[in-house]
């Protein structure tokens, strides 16, 4: 189990004023698909980065399997089995897709292995195995490659920040299958997509009132109200 205890996160603006992004968050994540959703700017991506320790919390503790991991850096958490797929994929100029898959999986992958990783995200290995991760790849291609890297690395805690971005409709069904096949792991997904919310075992909504856990139906209705509120000029 992954548990956040009284986690707060603040940043300092240009006027040297402290701004609270997340305040006194208490959450428990068990094995299964946990979806975090809500308004833009509510702190969803910040929460994912705090769990991985890309951002450091201002206060509180993060517990994993009843052990305090708050002081562990990103590498130490990765060694514990934490895997993160970013909202905006990182480009690695000069490195080929196979190189990164080998690094992620800590082995020299055979073609069959690479086909397995890439086919799960709707890509043909023969078309991409020797491609460099540079400006010749589209944002959608980079996103799918990064998801393949997450699968190659494996782990016990998977963190996905808007994984559907840049994914075509055909590959979207593959994406849902990926999440369902990870149901014996702790999977935490930031997403607004209704189909992803529908496959969740727990849905967490962040809004101006803080953080609330909902069942799937109530969460979808809540998000629709928030979207309508924004269109009407309100923040929900």
Secondary structure as GFF3:
##gff-version 3
##sequence-region A 1 236
A	DSSP	beta_strand	2	12	.	.	.	ID=ss1
A	DSSP	beta_strand	18	29	.	.	.	ID=ss2
A	DSSP	beta_strand	32	38	.	.	.	ID=ss3
A	DSSP	alpha_helix	44	52	.	.	.	ID=ss4
A	DSSP	beta_strand	59	64	.	.	.	ID=ss5
A	DSSP	beta_strand	67	68	.	.	.	ID=ss6
A	DSSP	alpha_helix	74	80	.	.	.	ID=ss7
A	DSSP	beta_strand	82	85	.	.	.	ID=ss8
A	DSSP	beta_strand	92	96	.	.	.	ID=ss9
A	DSSP	alpha_helix	97	105	.	.	.	ID=ss10
A	DSSP	alpha_helix	111	119	.	.	.	ID=ss11
A	DSSP	alpha_helix	125	128	.	.	.	ID=ss12
A	DSSP	beta_strand	132	133	.	.	.	ID=ss13
A	DSSP	alpha_helix	139	153	.	.	.	ID=ss14
A	DSSP	beta_strand	157	161	.	.	.	ID=ss15
A	DSSP	alpha_helix	169	181	.	.	.	ID=ss16
A	DSSP	beta_strand	186	190	.	.	.	ID=ss17
A	DSSP	alpha_helix	194	198	.	.	.	ID=ss18
A	DSSP	beta_strand	202	207	.	.	.	ID=ss19
A	DSSP	beta_strand	210	214	.	.	.	ID=ss20
A	DSSP	alpha_helix	216	231	.	.	.	ID=ss21
###
